[in-house]
Amino acid sequence: MNKRQMIVLGLIGLLAVSASGTSFAETIGNRVDNQQERIDQGVASGELTARETNKLDKKEAKIQTNIAK
């Protein structure tokens, strides 16, 4: 997924959050939890290699850093 697609999906997500009344922080927290669960499932099933897992973890950390700004 390229950067443009990620931005568009993020904006769509923000609009959905605004419409639903769910807080932004709650939505982000749920997204982080869901993503980490999916990564853990991939590791457990052997679908993700150590390299892929590290790459995903780094991307998640970068997202968290950007959110904190």
C-alpha positions in Angstrom: 0.0 0.0 0.0 1.5 3.3 -1.0 1.6 6.5 1.0 -1.3 8.1 -0.9 -3.6 5.1 -0.2 -2.7 5.2 3.5 -3.5 8.9 3.7 -6.9 8.4 2.0 -7.8 5.4 4.2 -6.8 7.4 7.2 -9.0 10.3 6.2 -11.9 8.0 5.5 -11.4 6.5 9.0 -11.4 9.9 10.6 -14.6 10.8 8.9 -16.2 7.5 10.1 -15.0 8.2 13.6 -16.5 11.7 13.5 -19.8 10.3 12.3 -20.0 7.6 14.8 -19.2 9.7 17.9 -16.3 7.4 18.9 -13.3 9.3 20.3 -10.2 9.5 18.1 -8.0 8.1 20.9 -10.3 5.1 21.4 -10.4 4.4 17.6 -6.6 4.6 17.4 -6.2 2.4 20.4 -8.6 -0.2 18.9 -6.7 -0.1 15.6 -3.3 -0.6 17.3 -4.7 -3.5 19.3 -6.2 -5.1 16.2 -3.1 -4.7 14.2 -0.9 -6.2 16.9 -3.3 -9.1 17.2 -3.0 -9.7 13.5 0.8 -9.6 13.6 0.8 -12.0 16.6 -1.5 -14.4 14.6 0.8 -14.2 11.6 3.8 -15.1 13.8 2.0 -17.9 15.5 0.8 -19.5 12.2 4.2 -19.1 10.6 2.8 -16.8 7.9 5.1 -14.0 8.9 8.9 -14.3 9.0 11.0 -12.6 11.6 12.0 -10.1 9.0 8.4 -9.3 8.1 7.5 -9.0 11.8 10.3 -6.6 12.5 9.3 -4.5 9.5 5.7 -4.4 10.6 6.7 -3.5 14.2 8.9 -0.6 12.9 6.0 0.7 10.8 3.7 0.5 13.8 6.2 2.4 15.9 6.5 5.1 13.3 2.7 5.5 13.2 2.6 5.8 17.0 5.4 8.4 16.8 3.4 10.4 14.2 0.2 10.2 16.3 2.0 11.4 19.4 3.1 14.6 17.6 
